[in-house]
Amino acid sequence: MAEKSTARRSTSKRKVTAKTTARKTASKKAPSKKVAVKKKTAASKSKVNSTVAVKPDKLVKAAAKSALLKVVEAALADMKAVNVAVLDVRGLTDVADSMVIASGNSDRHVRSIAENVVQAAKKAGFRPMGTEGERDGEWALVDLHDVIVHVMLPRVREFYRLESLWDISAARREAAQG
């Protein structure tokens, strides 16, 4: 009996060391890839070609973010969400890169939209960090790491006015109007 337990321990140690070596080799710096970028200079107003070093992992992350946003938009369109607004909040907060605000026609519609977003994200390979407010159905929040989805009833959306809070251009328009 004692021989079996030591054999199990040694195999589990081998598995752990294999995993840590794989992590160490993966964590080494990836070589940078040069990408051609066209810039406009203010003085000459002409396009200038230059090369910028971009890490491959950043390119992959940017593609994944846009893919996640497409999955969310498709899930919202599939469930016929109303007044979908996509806000880029990269410069405003470090919590997320994009915020999607949508409305549902009823409590049940809000819950089903949020549930469909979670299922579509899981199906596409994105693991949701959490959901809030699905039980009440007035306001459901789905946290998908880089994209936060708010699904609300129209009266709740009008009351909290998240677009004017997070969209600086909308806040400036409101200030100019009144």
C-alpha positions as CSV (number, residue, x, y, z in Angstrom):
1,M,0.0,0.0,0.0
2,A,2.8,2.4,0.8
3,E,4.5,1.7,-2.5
4,K,1.4,2.9,-4.4
5,S,1.2,6.2,-2.5
6,T,4.9,7.0,-3.2
7,A,4.4,6.1,-6.9
8,R,1.5,8.6,-7.1
9,R,3.5,11.3,-5.4
10,S,6.4,10.9,-7.8
11,T,4.2,11.1,-10.9
12,S,2.4,14.1,-9.6
13,K,5.8,15.8,-9.0
14,R,6.8,15.0,-12.6
15,K,3.6,16.6,-13.9
16,V,4.2,19.7,-11.8
17,T,7.8,20.1,-13.0
18,A,6.7,19.6,-16.6
19,K,4.1,22.3,-16.2
20,T,6.5,24.8,-14.6
21,T,9.1,24.3,-17.4
22,A,6.4,24.8,-20.0
23,R,5.4,28.1,-18.3
24,K,9.0,29.3,-18.0
25,T,9.6,28.7,-21.7
26,A,6.4,30.4,-22.7
27,S,7.0,33.4,-20.4
28,K,10.3,34.3,-22.2
29,K,10.0,37.5,-24.2
30,A,8.6,37.0,-27.6
31,P,10.5,38.6,-30.5
32,S,9.0,41.8,-31.6
33,K,7.6,42.0,-35.1
34,K,8.0,45.2,-37.1
35,V,4.8,46.5,-38.6
36,A,4.7,49.3,-41.2
37,V,2.6,52.2,-40.1
38,K,1.6,55.2,-42.1
39,K,1.5,58.5,-40.2
40,K,0.6,62.0,-41.2
41,T,2.8,64.7,-40.0
42,A,1.2,68.0,-39.1
43,A,3.8,70.2,-40.9
44,S,3.9,68.5,-44.2
45,K,0.4,66.9,-44.2
46,S,1.8,64.0,-46.1
47,K,1.9,60.3,-45.3
48,V,5.2,59.1,-43.9
49,N,6.1,55.4,-43.8
50,S,7.7,54.2,-40.5
51,T,8.2,50.9,-38.8
52,V,7.0,50.3,-35.2
53,A,8.0,47.3,-33.1
54,V,4.9,45.4,-32.0
55,K,4.9,42.4,-29.8
56,P,3.0,39.4,-31.3
57,D,1.0,38.8,-28.1
58,K,-0.4,42.4,-28.3
59,L,-1.6,41.7,-31.8
60,V,-3.3,38.5,-30.7
61,K,-4.9,40.3,-27.7
62,A,-6.2,43.1,-30.0
63,A,-7.7,40.5,-32.4
64,A,-9.3,38.6,-29.4
65,K,-10.8,41.9,-28.1
66,S,-12.4,42.7,-31.4
67,A,-13.6,39.1,-31.8
68,L,-15.2,39.2,-28.3
69,L,-16.9,42.5,-29.2
70,K,-18.2,40.9,-32.4
71,V,-19.5,37.9,-30.5
72,V,-21.3,40.2,-28.0
73,E,-22.8,42.3,-30.8
74,A,-24.0,39.2,-32.6
75,A,-25.6,37.8,-29.4
76,L,-27.4,41.1,-28.8
77,A,-28.6,41.2,-32.4
78,D,-29.7,37.6,-32.1
79,M,-31.9,38.4,-29.1
80,K,-33.2,41.7,-30.7
81,A,-31.7,44.0,-28.1
82,V,-32.8,47.6,-28.5
83,N,-30.6,50.8,-28.7
84,V,-27.2,49.0,-28.6
85,A,-24.4,51.4,-27.8
86,V,-20.7,50.4,-27.9
87,L,-18.4,52.8,-26.0
88,D,-14.6,52.7,-26.2
89,V,-13.5,53.5,-22.6
90,R,-9.8,52.7,-22.9
91,G,-8.7,56.2,-22.0
92,L,-11.2,56.5,-19.2
93,T,-10.6,53.4,-17.1
94,D,-8.4,50.4,-16.7
95,V,-11.3,48.1,-15.8
96,A,-12.3,47.4,-19.4
97,D,-11.6,48.5,-23.0
98,S,-15.2,48.5,-24.2
99,M,-18.6,49.0,-22.7
100,V,-21.7,47.8,-24.4
101,I,-25.1,49.2,-23.3
102,A,-28.3,47.7,-24.6
103,S,-32.0,47.8,-23.7
104,G,-34.6,45.0,-23.4
105,N,-38.4,45.4,-23.7
106,S,-39.3,43.5,-20.4
107,D,-37.7,41.9,-17.4
108,R,-37.7,38.5,-19.1
109,H,-36.2,40.0,-22.2
110,V,-33.3,41.6,-20.2
111,R,-32.6,38.3,-18.5
112,S,-32.6,36.3,-21.7
113,I,-30.4,38.8,-23.5
114,A,-27.8,38.6,-20.7
115,E,-28.0,34.9,-20.6
116,N,-27.5,34.7,-24.4
117,V,-24.5,36.9,-24.2
118,V,-22.9,34.6,-21.6
119,Q,-23.7,31.5,-23.7
120,A,-22.3,33.0,-26.9
121,A,-19.1,34.1,-25.1
122,K,-18.6,30.7,-23.6
123,K,-19.3,29.0,-27.0
124,A,-16.7,31.3,-28.6
125,G,-14.1,30.4,-26.0
126,F,-14.3,33.5,-23.8
127,R,-15.0,32.9,-20.1
128,P,-17.2,35.4,-18.4
129,M,-15.8,36.8,-15.2
130,G,-19.3,37.2,-13.7
131,T,-22.9,38.4,-14.0
132,E,-25.0,40.5,-11.8
133,G,-28.7,41.5,-11.6
134,E,-30.1,38.7,-13.6
135,R,-32.6,37.8,-10.9
136,D,-34.3,41.2,-10.8
137,G,-34.2,41.7,-14.6
138,E,-34.2,45.5,-14.6
139,W,-30.4,45.8,-15.1
140,A,-28.1,42.8,-15.9
141,L,-24.4,43.2,-16.1
142,V,-22.1,40.7,-17.8
143,D,-18.3,41.1,-17.2
144,L,-16.3,39.6,-20.0
145,H,-12.9,41.0,-18.8
146,D,-12.2,43.5,-21.6
147,V,-15.9,44.1,-22.5
148,I,-18.6,44.9,-20.0
149,V,-22.2,44.5,-21.1
150,H,-25.0,46.3,-19.5
151,V,-28.6,45.2,-20.4
152,M,-31.3,47.4,-18.9
153,L,-34.9,48.3,-19.2
154,P,-35.4,51.6,-21.0
155,R,-36.6,53.5,-17.9
156,V,-33.6,52.3,-15.9
157,R,-31.2,53.2,-18.7
158,E,-32.8,56.7,-18.9
159,F,-32.4,57.1,-15.1
160,Y,-28.8,56.2,-14.9
161,R,-27.6,57.6,-18.2
162,L,-24.5,55.5,-18.5
163,E,-23.7,56.8,-22.0
164,S,-23.3,60.3,-20.8
165,L,-21.2,59.1,-17.9
166,W,-18.7,57.1,-19.9
167,D,-18.9,58.8,-23.3
168,I,-17.0,62.1,-23.1
169,S,-18.2,63.4,-26.5
170,A,-21.9,62.8,-25.4
171,A,-21.2,64.7,-22.1
172,R,-19.7,67.6,-24.1
173,R,-22.8,67.7,-26.4
174,E,-25.1,67.9,-23.4
175,A,-23.1,70.7,-21.8
176,A,-23.2,72.7,-25.1
177,Q,-27.0,72.2,-25.4
178,G,-28.0,73.2,-22.0
